[in-house]
Amino acid sequence: MQNKSNMQNKSRSGNRKKSGSKKGRALFFAVIAAALAAIIVIVIVVKKSSGSSDETAYREVTATKGPLTVGISEDGTVEVGTTDQTFDLDISAYTGSTSTTTTATAGGMNMGGGGMPGMQSSSTSTSGTSTSERSLTVEEVLVSQGQEITEGDVIATLDAESVASILSDLTADVSNAQLSLEEATTSKSDTDGTATAQYQLYQTYGTYADAELASAVQDLQDAVDSAQQTVDDDTDSLAALQEDLSDDQNDLAETKTLLDNAQYAVDNTSSDGTGLYAWMTARNTLEDLQDQYDDLEDEIDDLNDQIDDMNSTLETDQQTLTTAQKALSTGTIDAQTEYDTKMLYSESADSYYSNTTGQSNLNLEIAQDDYDTAVDKLDEFNSVIQDNQILSQYSGVIEDVSVSVGDALQTGTTLLSINNYDDIEISVDVSSDDISEISEGDTVNVSIDAYPDEEFTGTVDEIGDSTYDSSSGETTYAVTVLVDNTGSSLYNGMSSTVTFITKETQNVVYVSNRAITRENGVSYVLKKDENGNAVKTEVTTGFSDGTDVEIKEGLEDGDTVLIESKVSG
């Protein structure tokens, strides 16, 4: 971080001073104004010497009481926000908004929409007109970019034929809205009659709700029992098949052993002479065993196929059972819900009736609102469009004009943009060495080059990301400051200086540094006494912002001191 001396050197022409409060600021400016108006006197003492024409000039300044500040100053430019003026007059077509379906709720449940037998829904639908997008035609634009205007100034005139057309449309809207209102009145009468019939029906629901609930649950339970029996039968059949398979597999193993022995006997018995009979017997046994072995294999294959089929059947039947069980669970809930609903209807017939008739009342109210809106739109149009003119809603300097001759104006069309002095920003770059001294929300002092005698204040709104400049090797941060609105005419691009306050003293007496002279370590000023004489007066100095210095002792608020300067004759 740079030391305070470097910070002070960074400030342009000294650092700004800020009052501790509005009252203090007002007093500060009052004193300065009075002092400048009353006591700017030049006292010239001419000192002549041989061959010399130098003169000594004295300028009077006043010791002032107020704050002294020092901080980091950066240059920037003013950015003034803009406000758009749009064509806000509602000239849109009337379409009607009172098409609603009558529903009733009892105990928080929806009782409309045809959910239960015997229930009906009553709808109220009023007619409206639908036309193409309406617009007014601009005949002449009377303002231009950069022009300063005042609220109420004429900014454009409208084509008389288009104005007459919109006026005719809005008048027709009133007629259509009136027709819708009459239809809503008739519909209310019909709806109230239907509500009476529904009311009587709901009162009868409680007489058969118990029997319906019991029947529905029993049907679901019967389905579960049937599915369970089927699964049990499948399980028994599968077990029998698996037992048969096990027996055949055992028989096959035994037959294989006998078959091997028979083969051995055939292979080791002579087939001629005395051994021929034994060989033939062994040979026949071998063939019989081979046939038996082949039959067993076929049976095993068939049993495996049957087991696969039965497993598939069992899986399907188990799924059916699971489905039936779920249906029992959810169906019981649904049946209970239906039962509860019917009982609720029975118990809440009065509430249904009041809600239904209340809805018809609401529809009538909406139709009435539509009619009133149509009338208001017509009245507002007649009130605002006078002599086919559009007037400015704001005062300020025009940034941009968005409409031209021949343009079609619709509701919401932007007419122009004007400076918004409640949205004034200044962006400055602050070095990485100084950024730690700044926080969002800090109060800053602002000076505008175009207004050297005015003091502005602002607030740090945002500290942006860092940016590295490879050419200079410096890292900076973009800091955005919101400038307080003072009513002054600020414009985009005005040069300014923002001072971020790092040190501040409140309510001290101070004078210009140039009024101080020092001799042997002691500070003096030339103070005017009550007789107007300049008296060399010792003072004790304190904090300095680089331009002014605090006077701890030797002067009081309002004292007049002289600043000496040499002028070449």
Secondary structure, DSSP 8 states (H G I E B T S, - for coil): ---HHHHHHHSTTS-----SSHHHHHHHHHHHHHHHHHH--EEEEE--BTTB--EEEEEEEE-EEEEEEEEEEEEEEEEEEEEEEE-------------EEE--EETTEE--SS-STT---EEE-------S---EEEEEE---TT-EE-TT-EEEEE-HHHHHHHHHHHHHHHHHHHHHHHHHHHHHHHHHHHHHHHHHHHTTGGGTHHHHHHHHHHHHHHHHHHHHHHHHHHHHHHHHHHHHHHHHHHHHHHHHHHHHHHHHHHHTS-SSGGGHHHHHHHHHHHHHHHHHHHHHHHHHHHHHHHHHHHHHHHHHHHHHHHHHHHHHHHHHHHHHHHHHHHHHHHHTHHHHHHHHHHHHHHHHHHHHHHHHHHHHHHHHHHHH-STTEEE-SS-EEEEEE---TT-EE-TT-EEEEEEEEEEEEEEEEEETTTGGG--TT-EEEEEETTEEEEEEEEEEEEEEEEEEETTTTEEEEEEEEEE---S----TT-EEEEEEEEEEEEEEEEEEGGG-EEETTEEEEEEE-TTS-EEEEEEEEEEE-SSEEEEEES--TT-EEEEEEEE--
